[in-house]
Amino acid sequence: MSIKATLSFTICFLYLGCIVLFSQALRSEPFYGNNSIQKELEKKRIHTRMEEQWVLPAHFQKDSKKIFDTERAQLETELGTIIDKKALFDDVLYPYVKAVHAKIISANPSLPLTQVIVVAEATPNAFSVGEGTLVVHTGLLAELENEAQLNFVLCHEIAHYVLQHTIKQLTGHIEHLQSKEFQNELKKIQASQYNQFDLFESLVQKMQFKSRYHNRLIERQADSLAYHLFINTDANPNQAQRLMQLFQDIDEPLKDSLLNFEPHFGCSKHPYKKSWEQQKKSVWASAVSKQNIARQSLRDSLKTHPDALLRMKWLDSLATNHQVKTLTTTASESLGIRRVSAIESVEAAYRDHDYDWAIYTALLHQKAYPEIGYFKDIVALCISELYTHSKNHTLSDVLAQTSLYYSPRYNQLLSLLNNFSLSDLLLVRECLEANTSSNSEYGLFAKYLYAQISGDSAASQEAKKKYLQQYPDGRFKQNFSNGN
């Protein structure tokens, strides 16, 4: 490693230490900055790397070449969109993830070049693009307990890249589609007089089962290589197993069951109504429900990753040759990182106009971080936005319906939001007003919107004036310029 690289690496870790040590001093609102130049550089880097590494297989025929080129172009376009809209080059999370990534590279110097990108997205996920880019969602950072767990996540995604899993899967899939076996089956379906759709669905399902089986083998390969990269960093080996424990329930957080909506959507002046919780039934909803129930038996077989408990057993077998340290969760180690990640994840949902998900995740995180006023403010903002959409008859654009695949509390929230009338939304927003911050940027904008929808022009002008005085270049300035 060069002197310049060593110095950069050292500074990065000093910064990481400051983050952990002074977590209480971290920002309590979403990052606000213009990173357009850095985003353009990332997109150019990805384009160059894909041109270099996603090489068209020599044995592909014309049709296969076309599919390959189309898939490569589509992936690059999707990545560009993600970077433009959600890439987060902030002052906390991006340096943190880069520091953990640098530690892995330093401990495994023979690894090929990789880069990390942090994406503001509530879904707890991370993935390898296939040309060396590792993407980490803020929703995952909000759930991880310490640096070691992020370390293993990055090692796992690096392993996918080293083993060329992404491009091998794409190549294999194209080869199967162009194979004589598949083409013959397709011709038989096209020639049949009846049940063409059912036959084709069966053919696709067979492909899915085969693909998922291979994916499970791929995940085991990635875990095996990742574990060896991981232990080279002197991380606690047990944190890999602890990560699998988290993954087992990461889509259904335990704190979900403790979420109570009554204190948030009711007050002494306007009490909470139990009738809001009733789910409305329709013929279409019943049909979808029956179809979902019929497919429940396939859910495990269609999982891309093996069950977390199975992965844990595999990691246990890999750990037999290594001295295992005492298992500790050390949740406080990265409390500040988790808190900032939670804020960015909620903000991502709000910016995507996923107001129901923004409200749900904000309420969950509010229980964990009651000192952060942002979560209360964003709920108030979202209720105001739902009121506006309901009034304009565009509520279905921003509000989901209940589903068997959602957690019970999220479905309960969706029932509430779908059952609210215009007057209900206004009364709920009035109850929330008492908890809205009076001087924060989000709080002031929330007060402005509330004054707008309630028809209080004096309060609206006062909130606008105060906002522009305190935040002359704030993130909501454009909303005032548009006359909203």
N, C-alpha and C positions, 0 to 999 in steps of 0.2 A: 504494500500500500504506500502511495506517495506521501510526502510530507503534507502537501495540501489536503489530500484525502484524509489523512490521519487527524489533522487539525479540525477539519469539517466534522469528522466523526466524533471527536472529543467535544466540540461545541454542542453538537446535537444531543449528546448524552447529558451534558451539563444542563441543557435546556429541559430535557426530560426529567431530570432530578428536581428542577425548580417546579415543574408542573405537579409532581407528586407531593413535594414538600409544602407548596403554597396553594394547594387545590382550592382552599376556601376563597382565594383571591381571584379565581378564574371568572370570566365574564358570565353574566346571568341572562344574556339575551343572545339571539342568533348572530352569527358573524355577518358583517356588512362591509363589503369591499368589492372593488372591480378587479377581477382576475382574468380579463379577456385575453391579455397577451399570453399568460401562462397556459390558458386553455387552448389557444391556437397552437402553441408549441407542442403541447401534448398530442393534439390531433395530427400534427405533421409527423411527430415521432412514431405514432401508431401506424400511420400510412406507410412510412418508410420501412418499418419493421415487418409489416404484413406483406409488402412487396418482396422483401428479402426472404421471408421464412415460409409464407404460405405458397410454396412452389407447386405448380400444377403437375400431378403425377404423369410421367411420360407415357404410361400405358392407357391413359384415358382416351376414349373415343370422343367424337364431336359433341354428342349430347351430354356426356359426363363432364367434359370441359366447360360447357355452358353452365351446368348446375354448379360446378365448383366455383367458377368466377362470380356467379350470381350470389352464392352464399357468402363468399369473401367480401364482396362489395356491400352486401346487406349488413354483415356484422360490423364492418367499418363505419357504415352510416349510423347504425344503432349506437355504437360507442361514441361517435361524434355528438349525437343528440344527448346522450347521458352526460358527457363532459360539458357541453354547452349549458345544460339546464341544472345539473346537480353536482358536478365536481366541486369539492370543497377544499380550496387552498387557503386555509384559515391560519390563525395564530396559535392554535392549540392541538387540534386533532391530527392535522396533516403532519406537523413536526413529530408528534408522538408516534404515529404509525411508521413514519420514515425512520425514526430512531430504532424501533424494534426490528424493522427490516434490515437496517444497517448492521445490527448486532448479528443477525443470522448470516449475512454475507461475510462479515469479518470472521466468523467461526467456521465458515465453509467456503474458503477462497476459490475452490475449483468450480463453483456454480456459475452458470451463464448469466448474462446481464438481465436483470429484471427491474421493473419500476412499480411503485405503488400509487394508487389513486384512491382518495377517500370520497365517497359519494353520499350526499345527504338523502337518505332513504330509510324509512322506518322498518322495512323488512329486515330481520336479522340474517344477513347473508354475506358471503364473500365468494369470489370466483376468479378463475384464471382465464384470460382471454385467449391465450394460445400463441401469442407472439412475444410474451414476456411481461405483459401488464397484469398486475394483481389489483383487483377492485375490492374494497372493503366498505360495507355499508355502515352508516352511523348507528343504525338499529342494532347491529351486532356489537359494536363498541359499547353501546348502552347496557348490554347484558353481561359482557365479560367482566370477570372479577379482578383480573390482574394482568400484568404484562406477559407472563408466561403463557397464558391461554391465547392471547393474540399471537404470540410467538409461534405456537403450534398451528394456528389457523394459517398464518403466512407460509410456514413450512409445507403445509399440505397443498396450498395453491402453487407454490414453487415446484413441488414434486409433480403436479399435473403438467406443468410446463416442461420440466426436464424430461419427463416420460412421453411428451408430445401427444397427450391423450386427446386434446381437442381436435387437432388436425387428423389424427388417426381415426377418430370416431366419424368425422365428416367424410373422410375418404371411404371408410368401410360402408357407411350408409349409402353413399352414391353407388358404390360397386354392387351393393345388394339390389338397389332399385333397377340397375341396368343388367342384372344377372338373368340368364335364361329361365331359371326357376321362377323368379318373381314375375317376369314378363309372361310366361306361360300361364301362371295362376291368374294374372290380370286379364289375359285373353279369354280364359274360361268364364270368368265373371261377366265380362262384356258380352259373351255369347249366350249366357243363360237368359231365359225368358222371365224368370221370377226371382224376387228377393235379391236383386243386384246390390241394393244398399246394405242389407244384412251381411251378404257375402263379403263385400268390400270392407265393412267394419270388422268382420272376423279376421280378415287378412291383415288389416292395420293392427289389430290387437295382438296377433301373433308376432308382428314386428316389434311391438312395444315390449312384450315379454322378453323377447330375445335381446333387445336393446338394454332393458333394465338389468338383465342378468349380467351382461357384459359390463354395465356401469358399476355394478356391485364389485366385480373383480377389479375394475379400475380404481374404485375408492379404496379397496384394500391395498392395492399396489401403492397408491399415493400415501396412505397412512404409514406403510412400512418405510418408505423412503423419508417421509416427513419426520418420523420418529428419530431416525439416525441424524438428520440435520438438526433436529430439536435438541437432542442430548449433547451435541457438540457445543451448544451455547451455554452449557452449565445450568440450564433451567431445571426446576424441580420436575422429574419425570412424571410424578403423579398428577401434575396439572393437566397432562394430556387426557388422563382418565377422568379428571374432574370436569374437563371441557365436555366430554361425552355425556356426563350426568346433566350438565346444563342443556345440551342439545336435546336430550330426551323430552324436556318440557318447554323448550324455548319458544315454541309457537303458541303455547297455552300457559302464560305466566301464572304462577300461583297467586300473585297479588290480584289477579283478575277476579277471583272468587270473593275477595274482600271489598270489591268496589261497590259503593252504595250511591245511587244517583239522587236520592231524595234530598240530601243537603245542598246539592248543586242546582237542582231544577225546581226548588220550592223555597218558600220563606213564610214568615208569619202572616204577611200581607196577602200572599198568593200561595196557599198550600199546594204541595205536590199531589197530583191525582193518580191513583192506582189505575184508573181506566186508560191512562196513557200507555201502559205496558202491554195491553192486549194486542195480539198479532192479528192483522187483517188477512183473511183467507180469500183466495181466488182460485178459479179452475186451473189457470196456468200455474200458479204457485203449487197447487196440489200435484199436478202432473210432474213438475220438476222435482218435487220432494220424493215422489214414488221412484222416479228414475235414479235419484241420488241414493236412495235406500237400496235399490237393486244392485248398485255398484259398490256398496260398502265392502263386500267380500274381496274386491279387487284392489282395495286401497293399499294394502301392504305390498302386494306384488308389483304395484306400479310406482313404488317409491324409487327415486333415483339413487339415494344414498341408502346403505344398509341401516338397519335400526341402530340407534346410538349405543344401546346395550351390547349389541353384537360387536360393534367397533371397539367398545371398551374391553371386551374379552380378548379381542385380537391384540390390542395394545398391551394388555396384561401379559400375554404370551411373549411379546417383544421385550417386555421389561424384565424378564426372568434373568437375563444376563447382565443386568445393571443394578447397582446399589440404589434402592428406592428410598427416598427421603420421606419423612412424615408428611402425610397429606394435610395441607392447610389451604383454606380458601382465601384468606387475606383480602376480604372484600373492600377494606378501607384503602388498600394500596392504590387503587385507581379510581377512587370515589369521584374526584374532580373530573376525570376523563369521562366517566359514565354519565355524570350530570350534564356536561356540555354536549355529549352525544345525544342524550335524551332531548335536549333543547333543539338541536339541529334536526332530529328525526321528526319532531312535531312540526317544526317550521316547514320541512319538506312537504308534509301532507297538506299543510295550509296553503303553500304556494302552488300545489297541484290541484287546488280546489277540492280536495278530499276532506271536506269539512267534518264528516262523521268520524273518519279515522283520526283526524287531528284532535277532535274533542275527546275521543276514547283514550288515545295515548297520552294526551295532556292530563286527563284525570288520573290515569294510572301513575304517571310520573309525579303528579302533584302530591300523591300520598307518600311517595318516597322522598320528595324534596319540597316540603311545605314552605321552605324559606324563599323559594323562587316564585316571584310574582308573575313571571312570564306565562306560566301555565294557566293561571286564572284569567289573565288578559286574553289569551288566545281562544279560550272557550267562549268568552264574551264576544270576541270578534266573529267567531264562527257562527254563533247564534244570530248575530246581526246579518251576516252573509246569507244564512238560510232564510231569514225573513225576506230579504230582498229577492232571492230566487223564487220563493214561494209566491210572493206578490206578482212576480213577472211570469209565473207559470213555467218556470224552468228548474223546479226543484229536483226532478229526476236526473238532471245533468250532474248534480253534485251530491246526491244522497242515494246510497245503496239500499237494497232490500235484504231481509234476513236470509240466512242460508245455513244448511246443516254443517257446512265446513267452517263456520265462524264459532267463536267461543260463546258460551251462554250469555255472558254479560254484554258482549258486543252486540249480539242479537237483541238483547233487551234494550240497549241504547238505540239501535236502529228502529225498533218498534216505537220507542218514545218519539224520536225525531220525525218519523213518518206520520205519527198520530197527532202531532202538534198542529193546531190551526194557526192562522195568522195572529189572532188575538192571544193564543197560548204562547207563541214565540215572543210576543212583545212583553207579556207578563213574566216569562222566564228570564228574559233579558233584563227586566227591571229588578228581579231578585239578584241577578249577577252583578248589577251595577255597584252595589255596596262593597263588593270585593275587588272591583277593578282599580288598578293602581292609578293614582292621580297625577304622578309626575313622570312615569316611565314612558318611553316612546310608544310602546304597544298599548299601554293604558290610556294615553291621551287620544290615540287614534280610535280605540274602542269607544271611548266616550263621545268622540265626534260622530262615529257611525250611529251610535245609539240615539244621540240627539237628532240626527238626520231622520231615522226611521220613526221616531216618536213625534216628529214634527215640532221640536223645540228649537226654533231658529236662533234664539239668543244663546242657548247653551252650545249649539253647533258652532256659532261664530267664536264664542269664547274658547272652546276646545281647539279650534283651528288656529286661532291667534296664539294660544299658549304653545301649541305644538311647533309652529313655525319659528317662534322665538327661541325655544329650547333646542329644536332640531332643524335648523335652516336648510341642511342638506340631508335630511333624514330619508329613510327608505320609503316613506309614504308621501313624500312631497308631491310626486306626480299625481296622486289621487286628488289633492287639493287643486292642482293646476287644471285637472280635467273637469273641475266644478262638481266633483262628487261630494 
